[in-house]
Structure formats: C-alpha cells, structure tokens
Amino acid sequence: MPTIHTIDLKFLNEEAAIAAFAVEDTAGFTLVECGPFSTHETLLTGLKDAGIRPDQVHTLLLTHIHFDHAGAAWWWARQGAKVYVHPRGLKHMIDPARLYGSAARIYGEDNMEQLWGRMETIAPAMIMAVADRQELSIGGQRWAAHHTPGHASHHIAWQLEDVVFTGDVGGVMIKGGPVVPPLPPPDINATEWAASLERLGSLGASTFYLTHYGPVPANDGHLVRLGQRLEAYIGWVEKEAAAGKSKEEMVPGFTKFVEDELRTAGVEEEVIGAYRVANPPYMSVAGIMRWLAR
C-alpha cells in the first residue's frame, strides 16, 4: 500500500471540505487534485507539515477541471509537474478563459477571487490527456484512469492498486456523515453517473479517497447509498418542477430536505456547514434542473 498524505485545504476556513492527496513513490510525490489557487498557500503548508517540498511533486493527476479540484494546476505545471487530465478538459486547462467566464457567470465576478483565486494558462508540453482505462507508469507505480462521467463529462477516477481517488463521482462524505451527490451545473448526467458507479464497483477497491473528504471504505455499501440518494435528490426536484416551482422557489425546500436528512443521521451543525461549503444545495438544484431540461 502506498503512503498517502491527505491535505486539508480548509476552503473558506472549513475543515474537511476539500482535500488534495500526496502519494509517495520512488521519484518523489504524485499529487492527486490541487484545489483552487485561493487555497494554494494552505496546500503548500500542508505539504510542508508532511515533510514534502514542492519540488518533490513531479506529477499532478486531476479528476476533473472544476475550480475546487484543478484551479491551481497551472502553478504546479510551472514548477515542472506534469499534469494529466480528461481529453475534454485539456483545452480548458491550456486556455482557461472560457472556463473562468463560465464560473464567473455562476458565482459572480466579484466572488471569483475569494472563492477560487487566479487560473492561468498551462503550456501544452506540461499537460496530457488520458484515455479511458489508460495506464500510466509514474514513479515506479502503475496508475489507471477510469473515465467516469455523471458529475462532469470530463471526469476521471484514478486507481492505484486497490485504492481509487474518486473525485466527485464517488460523492461527498464528511466526518462520518452520509454520502451525498454533488450536482452542480452545467453537465450533470444521472444516467452516466449510474454507469460510473457500476464501474467504480467493478474495480475491486478497498478504499475510496474522496476529494470531499478523505478515505472511506469502498465495500460497505457506499456506492449503493450514493446511488439511492442521487435518485432521491433528482426525484425531489422533478416533483417540485412538475408542480410549477421555479429554481429559486425550490432552493429553501431542497436545502431543508438535504440538511434535515443529515441531522436525522446525527450530523452536527458544524459538520453540516462543511457539507454546505463542499456541496451547496442551491447548486444541486440548478444542476438537476439543467439535467431535467435536457
């Protein structure tokens, strides 16, 4: 089993909202996820606390190109780390102008710096697209890329031996609370997500490493519970939409539906706050509505 360091990026000062993972190998360290540039100094501090220098990081594996996973990738590429990404995300990492503009429309231009920080270009020589089931030999280890759409069309789950770094397709599960699906726009696809859960279940993993947040057992019904909750969330929004409610009208009720379930499961209010930061309910309403419209 490789040595894996989980680094808490303390996004918006919340613990256990976003993680990055440093995996030790014979050449130094492979980083899985890097978070947004707004948490970059926190990542560097976390690496330092683990005894890792930035110049020891030779590779960055991205599960997808959303800002909370990939926003600081350009910095690592400029330090010499080779970045690997889904083919559909490649052009947006090389030139992030369209990606940044799309995020600004969702979050508001005034909020971009606080939430995500800068996102700059990556030289084409420093980033590579990875095909489905492609294997990479990195630092004496064999990584496998599994294209796993549903949360995003450009999503990869990265497998190393019996460990799988699931990005967001494996859900959000914080401090022992229930696993929930993150469903933001623009390209949620529930049909593809269900197929991706089947793929994850076929990999023989013992542990899933969730970006939101940390390692969880892979063989205790995690994927079943996630699939059930995915159906429940979509069903709730579909029912409200059929009753003629707008997205804005749904948000308070959906937030109560989601967070009451967390409370019933015994999740404390401060942990619900971390769920809210990692997976804002209003974003899921928007993502589900877009999926239903398609």
NUZA-614584 format. One line per 10 residues: number of its first residue (from 1); for each residue x, y, z of N, C-alpha, C. Coordinates in steps of 0.02 Angstrom, whole numbers, plus 32768, in hexadecimal, padded with zeros to 4 digits. Each point is the difference from the previous one (the first is absolute). Layout:
REM residues N
NUM> X,Y,Z,X,Y,Z,X,Y,Z; ...
REM end
This chain:
REM residues 294
1> 802A,7FC4,8000,7FD6,803C,8000,802C,803E,8000; 7FF6,802D,7FD0,8028,803E,7FFF,7FF0,802D,803B; 8030,802B,8011,7FF4,8032,8034,7FDA,803B,7FE1; 7FC6,800F,801D,7FD5,8035,7FE6,7FF5,8034,8036; 8012,803E,7FF1,7FF5,8038,802F,7FC2,8026,7FE9; 7FCE,8006,802D,7FC4,8028,7FF2,800C,8046,801B; 7FFD,8031,7FD3,800C,8046,8012,7FBE,8026,8000; 7FEE,801B,803A,7FC2,8028,8006,800D,8046,7FE7; 7FDC,8015,7FCC,800A,8042,7FE3,7FDA,8037,8026; 7FD5,7FEC,802F,7FDC,8030,802C,7FDF,8037,7FD7
11> 7FDD,7FEA,7FCD,7FDD,802E,7FD3,7FCD,8029,8026; 8003,8042,7FF7,7FD4,802F,8024,8002,7FF4,804C; 803B,7FEC,8017,800D,7FF4,8048,7FD9,7FC6,801C; 7FE5,7FD5,7FD5,7FDD,7FC4,8017,802F,7FC4,7FFD; 8002,7FDA,8036,8027,7FC3,8001,7FDB,7FC9,7FDA; 8026,7FD6,7FDE,7FE6,7FC4,7FDF,7FCD,8011,7FCA; 800A,8037,7FDC,7FD5,8010,7FC6,8021,7FEC,7FBF; 8041,800E,7FF8,8025,7FED,7FC3,8043,7FE3,8014; 8012,7FC8,7FE0,8040,7FE1,800D,802A,7FFE,7FC0; 8041,7FFD,800A,8030,7FEB,7FCD,8026,7FC5,801D
21> 801C,7FD6,7FD5,8021,7FC3,8018,8047,7FFD,7FE2; 8031,7FF6,802B,8045,7FF8,7FEB,8013,7FB7,8009; 8012,7FE0,7FC9,800F,7FB8,8000,804A,7FF6,7FF5; 8020,7FE0,802F,8049,7FF7,7FFD,8011,7FC9,7FCD; 8036,800B,7FDA,8019,7FCD,7FD2,804B,8005,7FFB; 801E,7FDA,7FD3,8049,7FFC,7FFD,8020,8040,7FE4; 7FD8,802B,7FDF,801B,803D,7FE3,7FF0,803E,8029; 7FD7,7FF8,8034,7FEB,8039,8029,7FB8,7FF8,8013; 7FD5,802D,7FE4,7FB9,7FFD,8011,7FD5,8010,7FC3; 7FCA,7FDA,7FFB,7FCA,8010,7FD1,7FC8,8021,8028
31> 7FE8,8039,7FE7,7FCA,8024,8020,7FBF,7FF0,7FDB; 7FCE,7FEA,8024,7FBD,7FF6,7FE3,7FD4,8039,8019; 7FEA,802A,7FD2,7FDC,803E,800E,8031,8034,801D; 7FEF,8040,7FF4,8029,8036,801C,7FD5,8037,801D; 7FBD,7FFB,7FF6,7FD4,8033,801A,8005,8041,7FDA; 7FDA,8032,8016,8002,8042,7FDF,803E,8027,8015; 8011,8033,7FDA,803B,8027,8012,7FF5,8028,8040; 7FC1,800B,8012,7FF1,8024,803E,8018,7FDA,803D; 8009,7FBE,7FFB,8018,7FD8,8038,8047,7FE7,7FF5; 8022,801D,7FCF,8042,7FE7,7FED,8033,8004,803A
41> 8001,8037,8024,8030,8006,8037,7FF0,7FCD,8037; 7FC0,7FF2,800A,7FEE,7FCD,8031,8019,7FBB,7FEA; 7FFB,7FF2,7FBF,801B,7FC1,7FE6,804B,7FFC,800B; 8023,8035,7FF1,8049,7FFF,8009,8011,7FF6,804A; 7FDB,8020,802C,800C,7FF7,8048,7FF3,7FB8,8014; 7FCA,7FE3,7FE7,7FF0,7FBB,8010,8034,7FCF,7FE6; 801A,800E,7FC5,8036,7FD6,7FE6,803F,8007,802B; 8010,803D,8013,803A,800B,802B,7FF9,7FDB,8042; 7FC5,8002,801D,7FF4,7FDD,803F,8009,7FB5,7FF8; 7FF4,7FE7,7FC4,8009,7FB9,7FF2,8048,7FEF,7FEA
51> 802A,8034,8000,8046,7FF6,7FEC,800B,7FFD,7FB6; 7FD3,8022,7FD9,8004,7FFD,7FB8,800E,8046,7FE4; 8035,8004,7FD7,800F,803F,7FDE,7FDC,8003,7FBD; 7FED,803C,7FE9,7FE0,8004,7FBE,8029,7FE2,7FC7; 8042,8007,8004,802A,7FE5,7FCA,8003,7FB4,8000; 7FE4,7FDF,8032,7FFB,7FB7,8001,7FC1,7FE7,7FDD; 7FD2,802E,7FF0,7FC2,7FED,7FDD,800E,8000,7FB5; 8000,7FC6,7FE2,8011,7FFB,7FB8,7FC3,7FF6,7FD3; 7FC7,7FEF,801E,7FC5,7FF0,7FD8,7FC1,8019,8024; 7FD0,8019,7FD9,7FBF,8014,801A,7FCA,7FDD,7FD8
61> 7FD8,7FD7,8022,7FC8,7FDE,7FE1,7FC0,8024,8014; 7FD9,8015,7FCE,7FC1,8024,800D,7FC5,7FD2,7FF2; 7FD0,7FFF,802E,7FC3,7FD9,7FF2,7FD3,8025,7FCF; 7FFF,8043,8003,7FDB,8028,7FCF,8016,8049,8009; 7FE6,802B,7FD7,801C,8043,7FFC,7FD9,8035,8026; 7FCF,7FED,8029,7FDE,8031,8029,8033,8021,802F; 7FF3,803F,8010,8031,8029,8023,8015,7FE2,8043; 7FD1,7FE0,8024,8011,7FE6,8042,802E,7FC4,7FFD; 800B,7FE6,7FC3,802D,7FC7,7FF6,8040,8014,7FDA; 7FFA,802F,7FD3,8036,800B,7FCF,8016,8048,7FFA
71> 7FE4,802D,8028,800E,8047,7FF5,8049,8015,8004; 8027,7FDD,802A,8047,8012,8008,802F,7FD6,7FD5; 7FE4,7FD9,7FD1,802A,7FD3,7FD8,8036,8025,7FD9; 7FF0,803C,7FE9,8031,8027,7FD9,8040,800C,8028; 7FF9,800D,8041,803C,800D,8029,802D,7FC3,8003; 7FE2,7FC6,8008,8028,7FC3,8004,8021,7FF1,7FBD; 7FDD,800D,7FC9,801E,7FF6,7FBF,803D,802D,7FF7; 7FFC,803D,8019,8038,802F,7FF9,803B,7FED,802D; 7FF4,7FD6,8032,8037,7FE6,802A,801E,7FC1,7FE2; 7FE4,7FE8,7FC8,801B,7FC6,7FDE,7FD8,7FC0,8009
81> 7FC7,8002,8024,7FD7,7FC5,8008,7FD9,7FF3,7FBF; 7FFD,7FC1,7FEB,7FD9,7FED,7FC6,7FB8,7FF5,8015; 7FD2,801F,7FDC,7FB9,7FFE,8012,7FDB,7FD0,7FD1; 7FD4,7FD7,801D,7FD8,7FD1,7FD8,7FB7,800E,800C; 7FD9,7FFF,7FC9,7FBA,8016,8003,7FD7,7FDA,7FCB; 7FBF,8002,8007,7FD3,7FE3,7FCF,8007,8025,7FBD; 7FF9,7FDD,7FC8,8006,8022,7FBF,7FD1,803C,7FF8; 7FC4,7FFD,801C,7FD0,8037,7FF9,8015,803D,8029; 802B,7FF6,8031,8016,8037,8029,8041,8020,7FE9; 8022,7FDF,7FD2,8044,8016,7FED,8002,8048,7FE8
91> 7FD7,8011,7FCF,8004,8043,7FE2,7FEF,8036,8033; 7FD4,7FEF,8030,7FEB,8032,8032,8037,800C,8034; 802D,7FD0,8009,8038,800B,802D,8038,8025,7FDD; 8008,7FF5,7FC0,8032,8024,7FDA,7FEC,804A,7FF9; 7FC1,800C,7FF3,7FE5,8044,7FFC,7FC0,8002,8029; 8003,8017,803F,7FC7,7FFC,802D,7FCF,803A,7FFA; 8006,802B,7FCE,7FD6,803B,7FFC,7FB5,7FEE,7FFF; 7FEE,7FCF,7FD8,7FB9,7FED,7FFB,7FE9,7FE0,8042; 802A,7FD6,801D,7FF0,7FE0,8040,7FF6,8034,8036; 802D,8031,8003,7FFB,8035,8032,7FC0,8029,7FF6
101> 7FF1,8010,7FC1,7FC5,8027,7FF1,7FC0,7FDB,8014; 7FFF,7FBE,7FF4,7FC6,7FD9,8013,7FF6,8000,804C; 8038,7FF8,8025,7FFC,8000,8049,7FEA,8045,8019; 8018,8035,7FE0,7FED,8044,8016,7FB6,800C,7FF7; 7FE2,7FE3,7FCD,7FB8,8007,7FF6,7FD9,7FDC,8037; 801B,7FC9,8018,7FDE,7FD9,8034,8009,8021,8045; 803E,8013,800F,8010,8017,8044,8001,804B,8008; 8003,8024,7FC7,8005,8049,8002,8049,8015,7FFD; 800E,802F,7FD4,8045,8018,7FF6,801F,8018,8041; 7FD9,8022,8029,801C,801B,803E,8015,7FCB,8032
111> 7FE6,7FC3,7FF8,8010,7FCA,8030,8039,7FD3,7FE9; 8017,8008,7FC3,802F,7FD1,7FE3,8043,7FFE,8026; 8019,803B,8012,8042,8002,8021,7FFD,7FDE,8044; 7FCD,8011,8027,7FFB,7FE2,8043,7FF5,7FB4,7FFC; 7FD5,7FEB,7FD3,7FF0,7FB8,7FFB,8039,7FD9,7FE1; 8019,8017,7FC7,802A,7FD5,7FD7,8046,801C,7FF2; 8009,8041,8003,8041,801C,7FEE,800D,7FFD,7FB5; 803E,800B,7FED,8012,8002,7FB9,8000,7FBA,7FE1; 7FF3,7FFF,7FBF,800A,7FC3,7FD9,8022,8015,7FBF; 803D,7FEA,7FF6,8027,8017,7FC7,800F,7FC7,7FD1
121> 801F,8011,7FC8,800C,7FCF,7FCB,8034,7FCC,8015; 7FFC,7FC6,7FDF,8032,7FCB,8008,801E,7FF3,7FBC; 8042,7FFE,7FFD,8022,7FF2,7FC0,7FEC,7FBA,7FE8; 7FEF,7FF9,7FC0,7FEB,7FBF,7FE6,8031,7FC7,800E; 8040,8010,8004,8032,7FCC,800C,7FFB,7FE3,8047; 7FDE,8024,802D,7FFD,7FEC,8046,7FBF,7FDD,8013; 7FD3,7FF6,7FD0,7FC0,7FE1,8010,7FEE,7FCD,7FCB; 7FE2,7FC8,8016,7FF2,7FCA,7FD2,7FBA,7FE4,800E; 7FDB,7FF1,7FCB,7FBF,7FE0,8006,800A,7FB4,8008; 7FD3,7FE1,8026,8006,7FB9,800F,7FC1,7FDD,7FE9
131> 8008,7FCA,7FDB,7FC7,7FD9,7FE6,7FE2,7FD5,8037; 7FC2,7FEA,7FF4,7FDF,7FD3,802F,8027,7FBF,8005; 800B,7FE9,803E,8025,7FC4,8011,804A,8003,7FF0; 8018,803B,7FEC,8048,8007,7FF3,8027,7FF8,8041; 8039,7FDE,7FFB,802B,7FF7,803A,803E,802C,7FF9; 8015,801C,8038,803B,802B,8002,8032,7FE2,8031; 803E,7FFC,7FEC,8036,7FEB,802E,8021,803F,801B; 7FF6,800D,8041,8018,803D,801F,8024,7FEF,8041; 8040,8011,8004,8025,7FF6,803E,7FFE,7FB9,8019; 8004,7FD0,7FD2,8000,7FBB,8014,7FBB,7FE4,8010
141> 7FCC,8027,7FF4,7FBB,7FEA,800F,7FD7,7FFF,7FC0; 7FCD,7FD6,8000,7FD4,7FF9,7FC6,7FBC,801E,8011; 7FF0,8038,7FDE,7FC0,8022,8008,7FD3,7FEF,7FC5; 7FBF,7FF9,800E,7FCF,7FF5,7FCB,7FCB,8037,8002; 7FF0,801B,7FC5,7FCE,8035,7FF9,7FBD,7FE2,7FEC; 7FCC,800F,8026,7FBD,7FE8,7FF0,7FD3,803C,7FF2; 7FEB,8006,7FC1,7FD2,8036,7FEF,7FBD,7FF1,8022; 7FEB,802F,8029,7FC4,7FF5,802A,7FD3,803D,7FFF; 7FDD,800C,7FC9,7FD5,803B,7FFA,7FC3,7FF9,802D; 7FDD,8037,8006,7FC2,8003,8028,7FFF,8041,8027
151> 8033,800B,8029,8009,8041,8020,801A,8032,7FCD; 802D,7FEA,7FD6,801C,8029,7FCA,8011,7FD2,7FC6; 7FF9,8019,7FC4,800F,7FD7,7FC5,804B,7FF2,7FFB; 8028,802A,8021,8049,7FFB,7FFC,801E,7FE3,8041; 7FE2,7FCC,8019,8013,7FE6,8042,8028,7FBF,7FFA; 8034,7FFB,802A,8029,7FC4,8005,8004,7FEB,8049; 7FF7,7FBF,800D,8012,7FE3,8040,8044,7FDD,7FF7; 802E,800E,802D,8044,7FE7,7FF9,800B,7FC5,8030; 8016,7FC8,7FE4,800A,7FC4,8028,804A,7FF1,8009; 8013,7FF0,803E,8044,7FEA,8010,7FF8,7FC3,802D
161> 8011,7FC6,7FE5,7FF6,7FC1,8023,7FB6,7FFA,8014; 7FF1,7FF7,8041,7FBA,7FF9,8014,7FE5,8040,801E; 801E,8039,7FEF,7FE9,8042,8015,7FE7,8025,7FC2; 7FC7,8022,8007,7FE5,8029,7FC9,7FF2,8046,801A; 801C,8031,7FDE,7FF3,8047,800E,7FC4,8013,7FD4; 7FC7,800B,8020,7FC1,8003,7FDB,7FEC,8045,7FE9; 8025,8035,8013,7FE9,8042,7FEE,7FBB,800B,801D; 7FD1,8016,7FD6,7FBC,800D,8017,7FCE,7FCA,7FEE; 8012,7FD4,7FD2,7FD0,7FCC,7FED,7FF4,7FCF,8039; 802F,7FFD,8030,7FF8,7FD6,803B,7FDC,8023,8039
171> 7FE9,803D,7FF5,7FD8,8023,8031,8026,8029,8033; 7FDA,8021,802B,8019,8029,8036,7FED,7FDE,8042; 8032,7FF4,802A,7FF3,7FDE,8041,8032,801E,8032; 7FE6,8024,8031,802B,8027,802C,7FF8,7FEA,8048; 8039,7FEE,801F,8003,7FEE,8047,7FCC,7FCE,8015; 7FF9,7FCB,7FD7,7FD4,7FC9,8011,7FB6,800B,7FF0; 7FEF,803A,7FE2,7FBB,800C,7FED,7FEC,7FD6,7FC3; 7FC2,8006,7FEA,7FE9,7FDA,7FC5,8024,8018,7FC1; 8005,7FD3,7FCF,801B,8013,7FBF,7FC8,8020,7FD7; 8010,8039,7FE1,7FCE,8024,7FD8,801F,8012,7FBD
181> 7FD7,8007,7FCB,8019,8010,7FBE,8006,804C,7FF4; 803A,8017,7FEA,8006,8047,7FEC,7FE6,8008,7FB8; 7FD0,802E,7FF6,7FDB,8003,7FC1,7FFF,8046,7FE1; 8039,8020,7FF9,7FFF,8044,7FE4,7FF9,7FFF,7FB4; 7FEA,8038,7FE2,8003,8005,7FB8,804A,8005,7FEA; 800F,7FF6,7FC0,7FD0,7FFF,7FC9,7FEF,7FBB,7FE4; 8026,7FCA,8011,7FF7,7FC3,7FDA,7FF3,7FC2,802A; 7FD4,8008,8033,7FE9,7FC6,8026,7FDB,7FD0,7FD1; 800F,7FC0,8006,7FDD,7FCE,7FD8,7FF5,7FC3,802D; 7FC3,7FF8,8018,7FF1,7FCB,8030,8008,7FBA,7FE2
191> 7FF1,7FF9,7FC0,8007,7FBF,7FDF,8049,7FEB,7FFD; 802B,802E,7FEC,8047,7FF1,7FFD,801D,7FF6,8046; 7FE6,8025,8031,8018,7FF9,8045,7FF3,7FB9,8019; 7FC4,7FE6,7FF3,7FF0,7FBC,8016,8030,7FCE,7FE1; 8011,8009,7FC0,8030,7FD3,7FE0,8045,8007,801E; 8013,803D,8013,8041,800B,8020,8003,7FDF,8044; 7FC9,8000,8025,7FFF,7FDE,8041,800A,7FB5,7FF5; 7FE4,7FE4,7FCB,800C,7FBA,7FF1,804A,7FF4,7FF0; 801E,802E,7FDB,8048,7FFA,7FF1,8028,8001,8040; 7FF3,8030,802D,8025,8003,803F,7FF8,7FBF,8027
201> 7FC3,7FE4,7FFF,7FF4,7FC3,8026,8023,7FC4,7FE3; 8015,8004,7FC1,8021,7FC7,7FDF,804B,7FFF,800A; 801C,8032,8021,8049,8008,8002,8022,7FD9,8038; 7FD9,7FE3,802D,801E,7FDA,8036,8023,802B,8033; 7FEA,803D,8008,8021,802F,802E,7FF0,7FEE,8048; 8031,800C,802C,7FF3,7FFA,8048,7FF0,8044,801E; 801C,8035,7FE1,7FF8,8044,801A,7FF4,8031,7FC8; 7FCF,802C,800A,7FF6,803A,7FD5,801C,803D,8024; 8026,8029,7FDB,8016,8040,801A,7FD5,8036,7FE0; 7FD6,8020,8028,7FD3,8033,7FE8,8020,8045,8007
211> 7FFC,8028,7FCC,801A,8044,8005,7FD9,8026,8036; 7FC1,7FED,8009,7FD6,801D,8035,7FE4,7FC7,802B; 801C,7FD6,8032,8041,8015,8016,8023,7FC3,801F; 8036,7FEB,7FE1,802D,7FD0,801E,7FEF,7FB7,7FF2; 8024,7FD2,8021,7FF6,7FB9,7FF2,7FC2,7FE4,8021; 7FDC,7FD5,7FDB,7FC6,7FDD,801A,8002,7FB8,7FE6; 7FE3,7FD1,8025,7FFD,7FBB,7FE7,7FD9,7FFC,7FBF; 801A,7FD8,7FD1,7FDF,7FFA,7FBF,7FCE,7FC7,7FFD; 8002,7FD4,8031,7FD8,7FC2,7FFA,7FCC,7FF9,8036; 7FE6,8039,8019,7FCE,7FFE,8035,7FBC,801C,7FEA
221> 7FF3,7FFF,7FBE,7FC1,801A,7FE6,8003,804A,7FEF; 803B,801D,8000,8008,8047,7FF1,7FE0,8013,7FBD; 800E,7FDA,7FCC,7FE7,8011,7FBE,7FB4,7FF7,7FFB; 7FE6,7FCE,8022,7FB7,7FF5,8000,7FDD,803B,8020; 801A,8016,8039,7FE1,8038,8023,8005,8040,7FD7; 8038,8009,7FDE,8008,803B,7FD6,7FCE,7FFE,7FC6; 7FF8,7FC7,7FE0,7FD1,7FFA,7FC9,7FB8,800D,8016; 7FEE,7FE7,803B,7FBD,800B,801A,7FF3,804A,800E; 8033,8021,801C,7FF7,8047,8010,7FFF,802A,7FBF; 8026,7FEC,7FCF,7FFD,8022,7FBF,7FBA,7FFD,7FE3
231> 7FE0,7FC6,8003,7FBC,7FF9,7FE7,7FCF,802A,802A; 800B,8002,8042,7FD2,8025,802B,8005,804B,7FF4; 803D,8019,7FF6,8009,8048,7FF4,7FDF,8014,7FBE; 800B,7FD9,7FCD,7FE3,8010,7FBE,7FB4,7FFA,8004; 7FE8,7FCC,8023,7FB8,7FF8,8007,7FDF,803A,8024; 8021,801B,8033,7FE4,8038,8025,7FF8,803D,7FD2; 8035,8010,7FDB,7FFE,803A,7FD4,7FCE,7FF5,7FC7; 7FFE,7FC3,7FE6,7FD2,7FF2,7FC9,7FB8,8009,8016; 7FF0,7FEB,803C,7FBC,8008,801A,7FEE,804A,8008; 802E,8027,801B,7FF3,8048,8009,7FFB,8024,7FBE
241> 8029,7FEC,7FD0,7FFD,801F,7FBE,7FBD,7FF1,7FDE; 7FE8,7FC3,8009,7FBF,7FED,7FE3,7FC7,8028,801F; 800B,8017,803E,7FCD,802A,8021,8005,8049,7FEC; 8030,800F,7FD3,8006,8044,7FE6,802F,802E,8026; 8026,7FE5,802F,802C,802B,8027,803F,8012,7FD9; 8017,803D,8009,803E,8016,7FE1,803C,7FE8,8028; 803A,8006,7FE2,803F,7FED,8023,8007,8027,8041; 7FF3,8041,7FFD,8007,802A,803C,7FD0,7FEB,8037; 7FC4,7FED,7FEC,7FCE,7FEB,8031,8011,7FBD,8020; 8024,7FD6,7FDC,8012,7FBE,8019,8038,8001,8033
251> 802E,802F,7FFA,803F,7FFD,8027,7FF4,7FFA,804B; 7FD5,8028,8020,7FF6,7FF8,8048,7FE7,7FBB,8014; 7FD0,7FE6,7FDA,7FE4,7FBF,8010,8032,7FC8,7FF5; 8026,8005,7FCA,8032,7FCC,7FF2,8037,8002,8035; 8015,803C,8014,8032,8006,8034,7FE8,7FDF,8041; 7FC1,800C,8011,7FE3,7FE1,803D,7FFD,7FB4,7FF8; 7FEB,7FE9,7FC6,7FFC,7FB8,7FF2,8045,7FDF,800A; 8033,801D,7FE3,8044,7FE4,8004,801B,8003,8047; 7FFA,803A,801F,8020,800A,8041,7FD9,7FDF,8039; 7FBF,7FFA,7FFA,7FD9,7FDB,8032,8015,7FB6,7FFF
261> 800E,7FE5,7FC6,8017,7FBB,7FFC,8043,7FF8,8023; 802D,8031,7FF8,8040,7FFE,8023,7FF5,8002,804B; 7FD3,802B,8016,7FF3,8005,8049,7FE2,7FBF,801B; 7FD4,7FE2,7FDA,7FE2,7FC1,8015,8036,7FCA,8006; 8033,8004,7FD7,8037,7FD0,8003,8031,8010,8037; 7FF3,8035,8027,802B,8011,8038,8039,802E,7FF0; 7FFF,8020,7FC6,8036,802D,7FED,7FFA,8042,8026; 8036,8015,801F,7FFF,803E,8027,7FFF,803D,7FD2; 7FE8,8038,801C,7FF6,803C,7FD7,8041,8018,7FE1; 8038,7FFB,8024,803F,8018,7FE3,8016,7FD5,7FC5
271> 7FEF,7FC0,8002,8010,7FD4,7FC8,7FD0,800D,7FC6; 7FC1,800F,8010,7FD1,8014,7FCB,801B,803E,7FDC; 8020,802D,8024,8020,803A,7FE1,8035,7FEC,7FCD; 8027,7FCC,8010,8032,7FE8,7FD1,7FDF,7FE1,7FC3; 7FCA,7FDA,800A,7FDA,7FE5,7FC7,7FE8,8039,7FD4; 7FE7,8036,8020,7FE4,8038,7FDA,8035,8022,7FD5; 803E,8004,801B,8036,801F,7FDA,8017,7FD2,7FC8; 8006,7FBF,800E,8018,7FD1,7FCE,7FCC,7FF2,7FCA; 7FC0,8005,8012,7FCB,7FEB,7FD3,7FC2,802D,800A; 8002,803F,7FE9,7FC9,802F,800E,7FBD,7FE7,7FE3
281> 7FCD,7FFB,8028,7FBF,7FE7,7FE7,7FE5,8027,7FC5; 8009,8042,8000,7FE5,8028,7FC8,8020,7FEC,7FBD; 8040,7FEB,8003,8021,7FEA,7FC3,7FE2,7FBF,7FE6; 7FEE,7FD4,802E,7FE1,7FC1,7FEB,7FBC,800C,7FE0; 7FDA,802E,801A,7FBF,8010,7FE0,800C,8017,7FB8; 8030,802C,7FF7,800F,8019,7FBC,8017,7FC8,7FD2; 802B,7FD5,801A,801A,7FC9,7FD7,7FCB,7FCE,7FEE; 7FD5,7FEF,802F,7FCB,7FD0,7FF3,7FCD,801D,7FCE; 7FEF,8040,8009,7FD1,8020,7FD1,801C,7FFF,7FB9; 8040,800B,7FF9,801E,7FFF,7FBE,7FFD,7FB9,7FE3
291> 800E,7FCF,8029,7FFC,7FBA,7FEA,7FB8,7FEE,7FEB; 7FCF,8014,8027,7FBB,7FF0,7FEF,7FEB,8022,7FBF; 8018,803D,7FF6,7FEF,8024,7FC3,801B,7FDE,7FC2; 8038,7FDD,8009,801E,7FDD,7FC6,7FDD,7FBF,7FF0
REM end
